[in-house]
Amino acid sequence: MRRVRSLCGLCTLITLVAALSGCGKKGGGVVETSIHITPATVSLEQGKFAALSVADPSGLQGQRTLTAWERYLPELFNPVDLPPGDPLRRVLIVEGHQRLLYPLYTLTFAMLGLALIAPAASDRSRQRLAMAAASLAVIGLQGVNLTLRNLANAEPGLAPLMYIGPLVPLVVATLLLFKQRRPIPRSPARPPLLPGLAAR
């Protein structure tokens, strides 16, 4: 059985090579090509083709529409290869806003971690609770991000609302950090070892 399969694959390859090699020759009509396969022998009757055409099912004549992951940022906001009413346009625009939001979310996650964990640094009993709160805050932000992105996909006019997700928690975390900051206590001045030298 394996031998028959390998022979079938070899015959298919030979047929394709023969067809492609005969396309560049002038003259000659279309001749049928037949393959006879038995468990022991394989015979191939090569034919001559006047032309070879391959139908493209997409109808784009060799062109393919690039996906959102294959485009740069300017191409996402201004896809010149798509008509104005193409539904893929709003998907590309939302993806462009999302790429701008990735750095903001990274900064927001860091600031939230500092704002929630820094006050509990001196108290071990509160550290676990602070870390759990920071983890839940990050998970909640991811949920907000997905919700706003789905809304923007449904209605492109709501795309600017996607920036609320990282900016509002970032401002709140920054305010908490500045509010919790305490002045560094100064150590009392020590008396001089040699009072006579200090008087001079």
C-alpha positions in Angstrom: 0.0 0.0 0.0 2.8 2.4 0.8 4.5 1.6 -2.4 1.4 2.4 -4.4 1.0 5.7 -2.6 4.6 6.7 -3.3 4.2 5.8 -6.9 1.0 7.9 -7.2 2.9 10.8 -5.7 5.8 10.4 -8.2 3.4 10.2 -11.1 1.6 13.4 -10.1 4.9 15.2 -9.8 6.0 14.0 -13.2 2.7 15.0 -14.8 3.0 18.6 -13.4 6.6 18.9 -14.5 5.7 17.7 -18.0 2.8 20.1 -18.2 4.8 23.1 -17.2 7.7 22.3 -19.5 5.4 22.0 -22.5 3.7 25.4 -21.9 6.7 27.3 -23.4 6.8 25.4 -26.7 5.1 26.7 -29.7 2.8 24.6 -31.9 1.0 21.4 -31.1 -2.5 20.9 -29.9 -3.9 19.7 -26.7 -3.0 16.0 -26.2 -4.5 13.9 -23.5 -2.2 12.5 -20.8 -3.0 9.2 -19.1 -1.4 7.4 -16.3 -1.6 3.6 -15.8 -0.9 2.3 -12.3 -0.7 -1.3 -11.3 0.7 -2.7 -8.0 3.9 -3.7 -9.9 4.4 -1.2 -12.7 3.7 2.5 -13.5 3.5 3.8 -17.0 3.1 7.5 -18.0 2.1 8.8 -21.4 3.3 12.4 -21.6 1.1 14.8 -23.5 1.8 18.2 -25.1 -0.1 21.2 -24.0 -0.6 24.5 -26.0 -1.4 26.5 -22.9 -1.8 26.1 -19.1 -4.2 28.2 -17.1 -4.8 28.1 -13.4 -8.1 29.6 -12.1 -7.9 31.8 -9.0 -11.0 31.2 -6.8 -10.6 34.5 -5.0 -10.9 36.5 -8.2 -8.2 38.9 -7.1 -5.7 38.0 -9.9 -2.8 37.2 -7.6 -3.5 40.0 -5.1 -4.3 39.3 -1.4 -5.8 41.6 1.2 -3.4 42.0 4.1 -4.7 41.2 7.5 -4.3 43.6 10.5 -1.2 41.8 11.8 0.5 42.3 8.5 0.1 46.0 8.3 2.0 48.9 9.8 0.3 51.5 12.0 -0.3 54.1 9.2 -1.8 51.4 7.0 -4.3 50.5 9.8 -5.7 54.0 10.1 -5.6 54.6 6.3 -6.0 51.4 4.3 -5.8 52.7 0.8 -6.3 49.2 -0.7 -9.9 48.9 0.7 -13.0 50.7 -0.5 -14.7 53.1 1.9 -17.5 50.8 2.8 -15.5 47.7 3.4 -16.2 46.1 6.9 -12.5 45.3 7.3 -11.8 49.0 7.6 -13.2 49.3 11.1 -11.4 46.2 12.2 -8.1 47.7 11.1 -8.9 51.0 12.8 -9.7 49.3 16.1 -6.4 47.3 15.8 -4.5 50.6 15.2 -5.9 52.1 18.4 -5.2 48.9 20.3 -1.5 49.1 19.2 -1.3 52.6 20.7 -2.9 51.3 23.9 -0.5 48.5 24.6 2.3 50.8 26.1 -0.3 52.6 28.2 -1.7 49.4 29.7 1.9 48.3 30.5 2.5 51.6 32.4 -0.9 51.4 34.1 -0.2 47.8 35.3 3.1 49.0 36.8 1.6 52.0 38.5 -1.2 50.0 40.0 1.2 47.5 41.4 3.2 50.2 43.0 0.1 52.0 44.4 -1.3 48.8 45.9 1.8 47.0 47.1 4.1 49.9 48.2 2.0 50.8 51.3 2.1 47.2 52.5 5.9 46.8 52.1 6.5 47.3 55.8 3.7 45.0 56.9 4.0 41.3 55.9 0.5 40.5 56.9 -0.8 43.0 54.3 1.5 42.0 51.5 -0.5 39.0 50.3 -3.7 41.0 50.4 -2.1 43.8 48.4 -0.7 41.4 45.8 -4.1 39.8 45.4 -5.7 43.2 44.9 -3.1 44.1 42.3 -3.7 40.9 40.4 -7.5 41.4 40.5 -7.0 44.9 39.3 -4.9 43.8 36.3 -7.5 41.1 35.4 -10.3 43.7 35.7 -8.4 46.0 33.3 -8.1 43.3 30.8 -11.8 42.7 30.9 -12.4 46.4 30.4 -10.1 46.4 27.5 -11.9 43.5 25.8 -15.3 45.1 26.4 -14.3 48.5 25.0 -12.6 46.8 22.0 -15.8 44.8 21.2 -17.8 48.0 21.4 -15.5 49.8 19.0 -15.7 46.9 16.6 -19.5 47.2 16.7 -19.5 51.0 16.4 -16.3 52.6 15.1 -17.3 56.0 16.6 -16.7 54.5 20.0 -13.0 53.8 19.4 -11.8 56.8 21.4 -13.5 55.3 24.5 -10.8 52.6 24.4 -8.4 55.1 25.9 -10.5 55.3 29.1 -9.4 51.8 30.1 -5.7 52.6 30.8 -5.8 56.4 31.4 -8.3 56.5 34.3 -6.6 53.8 36.4 -3.2 55.4 35.6 -4.3 58.8 36.9 -5.9 57.2 40.0 -2.7 55.1 40.7 -0.5 58.2 40.3 -2.6 60.2 42.7 -2.5 57.4 45.3 1.3 57.2 45.0 1.7 61.0 45.6 -0.8 60.9 48.5 1.0 58.0 50.2 4.4 59.5 49.9 5.8 60.6 53.3 8.7 62.9 54.0 11.9 61.1 54.9 12.6 61.6 58.6 15.8 63.4 59.4 18.2 62.0 62.0 18.9 64.4 64.9 22.1 66.4 64.7 25.0 64.8 66.6 27.1 66.9 69.0 30.6 67.6 67.8 33.3 65.4 69.2 35.6 68.3 69.9 33.6 71.4 71.0 36.7 73.6 70.7 37.0 72.9 67.0 33.3 73.5 66.5 33.5 76.9 68.2 36.3 78.0 65.8 
